[in-house]
Amino acid sequence: MSAPIFVDGLHAFFEHFDGFIIDQWGVLHNGSAPYEGALEGIEHLKRHGKRLVLLTNSGRRASTNERRMRELGFDTGVLEGIVTSGEATWSALRDGLLPAFGNVGKRCYFVTNGSDMGPIEGLDIEPVDDIGDADFLYFTFLQSEIDDVPQFDPLLERALARNLPFLCSNPDRIAVTANGMTAAPGSVAARYGDMGGEVIYVGKPHRPIYEACLAHLDGVDHSRIVCIGDSIEHDIKGANNMNLASCFIENGIHKDAFDKGADAGQALEKLVAEHGGRPTYVMPGFRW
């Protein structure tokens, strides 16, 4: 694979692509406000006739995510589609496409964003409050301090003793917020896997969610599609797995690696060695 090309904005490579698969958190916004240049970047791409798909490991349903994007000032009407890990999981549960859950039961220990029941709405699934009554665990959201993740160990140990599968609709381990980095569901799921528990992930970097994006870009040659994201482990590795071009955003979950004075090339190579994905392009932030 060729060495990554460092650029200062979308203008440097947009002409090479017709389809753009764009991550959300850490790329377009921090959960509270758009990043500087993000709205304009989207507008420029659309003005040049590019087809845009939003791809996120958010455990929320697509409709909930679309409302949030509009609240943040994004014109979701310019998108070909919004693909969320939560929507993909909901569809897979509805259609019986997660074999591990075919005969496991219907009661789940459900961790969601506040009172958001969208991820199980309309499904034959009953949330329970006690892990002792559950047939499986289902995490769609988590907002805990990174150092607080071990607090889930007693819960996970009880689940492991009962051989319960863990469904994770957000494989991210770290999330970007306006107040800094927080733990994400993938951190708890990975901990359960390390204990020997069965974990089923839906989302980046796994192939099915990219196939959902490509369905929205029907007719676009894959050589003319680029994926843009801030996670080497998920966005960039996922693009690599699909043989798609990619652009890594420095000012996301890995921004500390690119602190002022750091050698960007060396910082990138360290991340590549650690997470196993290599981008085609690298730019500081999502901007024109």
N, C-alpha and C positions, 0 to 999 in steps of 0.2 A: 504494500500500500504506500502511496506517495506521501511525502512529508506534508503535514498540515500547512495551509496557506493562511497567514495572519492578515486580516483586513480590518478596516475601521468602520465598515458599514455595509448594508445590503446592496448599495449601489455598485459595489465592487464585483458582485457575482450574479446579480439577479437575472441578467440576460441569458445565463446558461440554463435556466430552469423555468418550467411552466407551472409546476405544482409545488406548493410549500406546505409541509406538515409541521405545525408550530406548537411547541409546548406553551404552557400557560404560566404557572407559578415559577418565579425566578427568571422568567424571560419577558413576559408582557406586564406582569404586576407582582406585588408582594402580598396580595390578599386584601390590602386596604386602598391602594392607589396604583395607577399605571406607572411604569417606569418612564423616565424622561425619554422621549423619542419613540415610544412604542406605538402610540396612536398614529403618529405621522408615518411610521414605518409600514404599518398595515395599509394606510391610505395610499401610499406610493405604490406598493405592490399591486393593489387592486386597480389603481389608475393605469398601470402598465398591463392589465389584462391577465394577471396571475390568478391561479385558482388556489384558494387557501382552505386548509382544514385545521381545526384546532384539535390537538391531541393532548390529553391530560390523564395522569394517573389518579385524578380525584375520584374518591369513592362515591361521589354524588351522581345522581342521574343527570342526563344531558340537559333536560329542561331546566333543572335547578341551576346548573352551571351557566346556562345561557342567560338566565335572569341576573345572575351575579355579574357576568361580564357586561351586561347593559348598564347595571348600576355603577360600574366602574368607568363607564364612558365609551365602551367599545361598541361599534356598529356591527352586531353579529349578522346583519343582513348581507354582508359582503362575503360571508363564509360559505363554502360548499357544504360544510357539516361540522358538528362538534362531536367528537368521539371521546367519551369518558370511560375510565375503567369501571366505574360504578354501573354505567349503562350496559357495558359489555357483560358484566357479571350478572346483572338482572336478567338480561336476555338468555344467558347460558343456563341460569337456574330455571327460567320459565320453560325453555326448550329441552331441558334434560341433557345439556351438553357437558355437564361436569360429572363424569361417571362416578367419582368418589362420593357424590351426594345422592346418587340414584336410590339407594336403599338405606341410607344412614339415618333417616328420620327427618322430622320437620321442625323440631324445637332448636332454637339457636341462642347462644349467648351473644348478644348483638351490641357492638360498640359503634356508635354513629355520631354525627355532628349535632349535638343538642337534641332536639326533638325530631330531627329529620328521619322519617320512616320511609322515604322514597325508595331506598335500595331494596326494600322487601314488600313495598306496597303492591297489591294485586297478586302476590305469590302465596302459595300454600305453605307459609312459614310462620311459626309462632315464636316471638321473642320471649325469653325467660330471664329472670334476674339472678338465678342461682346456677352456677356451673354444674351442680349436681343434677339438675333437671334437663340439661342441654344434650342435644345429639351432636352438635358441632359448634365451633366458635366462628363468628363472622365479624371481622374488623373492617370498617370502611373509613374511619377517621381516627385521628389521635392528635392531641395537642398537649404534650407533656414535655418537660425539660428533658434534654437528651440523657442527662445523668439519672433521671428518675425511672427510666425504662425497667430496671431490675425490680421495681415495685410490683410488676406484673408476675413475677416468678411464682408466688404462691398459687395464683390463679392457673398459671400454665402447668404447674406441677399436678394440680388436681385434674386438669384436663388430660394430661399425659397418662395419669394413673387409670383413666377411663378410656384411653386410646381414642380420644376425640379428634377428628380432623379440624384443621384451622383454615378457613377460607379468608384470604386477604385480597381485597379489591383495590389496594393501593400499595404496590411493592416498594414505594419510596421509603427510605429509612430516615431521611432528614427532609424537612420542609422549610421553605423560606417564608417568613412573615415580616410584618412591618417592625416587629420588636426583636428580630434576629432569628436564629435557627431554632427549630423545635424538632422533637422526635415525630416520626410518621409511622403509620401502621406496619410498614415493612420491617421496622426495627424489632417490634414485638414478635412478628411472624418468624423472623430469622432466629430469634432467641428460642422460640418453640422448636424450630427445625434443629437447632444445635442440641436441644435436649433429647432429640430423637423422635419428635412428633411429626405427623404428616401435615404438610402445608401445601395448599393449592393457591397459586398466585394467578391473578388476572390483571393484565396491564403490561406496560413497557418493562423490560425489553422483549417480551414474549410475542411470538408471531401473530396470533389471532387478532390482537388489537390493531396491528399495522394493516392487516388484510381488510379490516373495517374501514380504515382510512383510504386505502387504495380503491375501495368500492366507490368512495365519493369522488375519486379522481379518475374515474373510468375514461379510457381513451388517451390518457397522458402516458407517454413512454416512460418507463421507470428510470431511464437514464436522465430524464428531465425533471426528476423529483428530488427535493432536498428536505431533510428533516432538521429542524432547529430546536435546540434544547440546552439546558444548563447542567445536565447530569451525564457524566461519562458512562456511569454504570447502567443507566436506563435509556436516555435519549440517544446517545451516540452508539452504544453497544447495540441497541435495538435497530438502529439504522444500518449498522454493519451487518447484523444478522440477515437483514432483508436486501443486502447489496444496494442500498440507497446512499446517495451523497448525504453529508451531514455538516452542520455548522454548530460549533460549540460556543456558548455564551459564557464569558468569564465571570460576569457579575451576578452569579446565581449561588447555588449551594457550595460551589468551590471558590467563592470570591476571596476567602482568606489566603488561598494559595497564590493569589495574584496581587498581594499587598504591594503598596508602593515600594519600589526598589527591587522587587523580586524579578528574576529573569523569567519572562513568560514562557520561553521555549523549554527551559528546564522544569518549570512548574508543571507544564502540560505533560511532559514525558513522565514525570513522577505519577501523575494521575492516571495516565494511560497504562503504566506498569501495574498500578494498584487495582484498576477497575476493568481493564481489558478492552476498552473501546478506543478507536482512533478516529478523530474527525477529519473531514475534508478541508473545512475552513474553521477559523477561530476569530471571533470579534468580541470587543469589550462588552457591548450590550446590544439589545435589539433596537437598531436605529438605522435610518436611511444613510 
